[in-house]
Amino acid sequence: MSKLGKRPIIIPEKVSLEIEERKIKIKGPLGENVLILPEEFEILINNNMVNIKPKIINKKTKIMWGTLRSLLANKILGVSQGFNRTLILEGLGYSAELISERELSFKVGFSHPIKISIPEEIKVEIKPLKGQFHLIVSGKDKEKVGQFTAQIKKIKPRDSYKLKGFRYLEEKVKTKQVKKAVGK
């Protein structure tokens, strides 16, 4: 039995659920998310609580139960509050800017600026602070927000020697001592 899967999910006031066969549509103030439920599971709605239950408990449903509950909870939270990830760009001469509503440009030590297009459901805000650029990536889908921030970080991950590049706000990068030449 899944401890996490058994826990009910509380539906906020402004969020509504519509169930069409295996498709669950979650509507809220920030938009709409969709979750497709596998055939082995059913969904139960009581007042403002939602439960996901397996029809038959076997090895496969035990594995998926907690994951499905977490996915549904994230979709509900996404349409009511949204998700944010913050990246920090550090380095002398490094910069980030919004070219248009749907395109970012980064100068991160290459011979040319790197351009990335922003997906439809994602919003990016750039705040320059004391030689750093804070990129706040927000959206209603946790998976897409995380994937897009990882794509940006992959351009120039933080170097542990010179401490230049992208890092997450909450990420701690251990600094390494610069290798010194041995004198004879």
C-alpha positions in Angstrom: 0.0 0.0 0.0 1.2 3.5 -0.8 1.3 5.8 2.2 1.4 8.9 -0.1 -1.3 7.6 -2.5 -3.8 7.2 0.3 -3.7 10.8 1.4 -6.5 13.0 0.0 -5.8 16.1 -2.0 -7.6 19.3 -1.0 -9.1 21.3 -3.9 -8.8 25.1 -3.4 -11.9 27.2 -3.8 -11.2 28.6 -7.3 -10.2 25.3 -8.8 -12.6 22.9 -10.5 -12.2 19.3 -11.8 -13.9 17.8 -14.8 -13.6 14.1 -15.5 -14.1 12.7 -19.0 -13.4 9.0 -19.2 -9.6 8.8 -18.3 -9.0 12.5 -18.8 -9.0 14.9 -15.8 -9.2 18.6 -16.6 -8.2 20.9 -13.8 -9.2 24.5 -14.3 -8.1 27.4 -12.1 -7.3 31.1 -12.1 -3.9 30.5 -13.9 -5.3 28.3 -16.6 -6.0 24.7 -17.3 -4.0 21.5 -16.8 -4.8 17.9 -18.0 -3.9 14.6 -16.4 -4.6 11.3 -18.1 -5.4 8.6 -15.6 -4.3 5.0 -16.3 -7.1 2.4 -16.6 -6.1 0.7 -13.4 -7.1 3.7 -11.3 -10.3 5.5 -10.4 -10.8 9.0 -9.0 -13.2 9.8 -6.1 -14.4 13.4 -5.4 -16.0 14.2 -2.0 -16.8 17.9 -1.2 -13.5 19.6 -1.7 -11.3 16.4 -1.5 -9.9 14.2 -4.2 -8.6 10.6 -3.8 -7.0 8.4 -6.4 -7.6 4.7 -5.7 -6.4 1.6 -7.7 -9.2 -0.7 -8.9 -7.1 -3.8 -8.2 -4.0 -3.7 -5.9 -1.0 -5.4 -7.5 2.7 -4.7 -8.0 2.1 -2.2 -10.9 -0.6 -0.2 -9.2 1.5 0.0 -5.9 4.3 1.5 -7.9 2.2 4.1 -9.7 -0.2 5.1 -6.9 1.9 7.6 -5.1 3.3 9.1 -8.3 -0.2 9.7 -9.7 -1.3 11.3 -6.5 1.7 13.7 -6.6 1.2 14.5 -10.3 -2.5 15.4 -9.6 -1.5 17.5 -6.6 1.1 19.4 -8.7 -1.4 20.0 -11.5 -4.0 21.4 -8.9 -1.3 23.5 -7.2 -0.1 24.8 -10.6 -3.4 26.2 -11.7 -4.1 27.8 -8.3 -0.6 29.2 -7.4 1.8 28.4 -10.1 5.5 27.3 -9.8 8.7 29.4 -9.8 12.4 28.5 -10.3 15.1 31.1 -9.9 18.4 30.9 -11.8 21.4 33.2 -11.0 23.9 34.1 -13.7 27.2 35.3 -12.3 30.4 36.3 -14.1 32.3 39.3 -15.3 30.8 40.4 -18.6 28.0 37.9 -18.5 24.5 39.2 -19.2 20.9 38.1 -19.9 18.2 40.0 -21.7 14.7 39.5 -23.1 14.9 40.2 -26.9 11.1 39.8 -27.3 8.3 38.3 -25.3 9.2 34.8 -26.5 13.1 35.0 -26.8 16.0 35.2 -24.4 19.6 36.2 -25.2 22.6 35.4 -23.1 26.2 36.6 -23.2 28.2 33.9 -21.3 31.7 34.0 -22.6 31.2 32.5 -26.1 32.1 34.4 -29.3 28.4 34.9 -30.0 25.2 35.5 -27.9 23.1 32.4 -27.2 19.4 32.7 -28.0 16.6 30.6 -26.6 12.9 30.7 -27.4 10.6 30.6 -24.4 7.8 28.0 -24.5 4.1 29.3 -24.6 3.1 28.5 -21.1 6.3 29.9 -19.5 7.0 33.4 -18.3 10.5 34.7 -17.7 11.5 37.8 -15.7 15.1 39.1 -15.5 16.3 41.2 -12.5 19.9 42.5 -12.6 21.3 42.7 -9.0 24.9 43.6 -8.1 26.8 42.0 -11.0 24.3 39.1 -11.1 21.3 38.4 -13.2 18.3 36.7 -11.5 16.1 34.8 -14.0 12.7 34.0 -12.5 11.0 31.3 -14.6 7.3 30.8 -13.8 4.4 28.7 -15.1 1.5 26.5 -14.2 3.2 23.2 -15.1 6.0 22.1 -12.7 7.5 19.8 -15.2 7.8 22.4 -17.9 9.2 25.0 -15.6 11.8 22.6 -14.3 12.7 21.4 -17.8 13.1 25.0 -19.2 15.3 26.1 -16.3 17.5 23.0 -16.8 17.8 23.8 -20.5 19.0 27.3 -19.6 21.4 26.1 -16.9 22.9 23.6 -19.4 24.2 26.5 -21.6 26.8 27.4 -19.0 26.7 25.5 -15.7 28.5 27.1 -12.8 32.2 26.5 -12.7 33.5 25.4 -9.3 36.9 27.2 -9.8 36.0 30.6 -11.1 32.3 30.6 -9.9 31.0 31.8 -13.3 27.8 30.6 -15.0 24.2 29.6 -14.1 23.1 28.1 -10.8 19.8 27.7 -9.0 19.0 30.1 -6.2 19.0 27.4 -3.5 22.0 25.5 -5.0 25.3 25.5 -3.1 28.4 25.0 -5.3 31.6 24.0 -3.5 34.5 26.1 -4.6 37.7 24.3 -5.6 41.2 25.7 -5.1 43.0 26.6 -8.2 45.7 24.1 -9.1 49.1 25.5 -8.6 52.2 24.7 -10.5 54.9 22.8 -8.5 58.2 24.7 -8.5 61.5 22.8 -8.8 
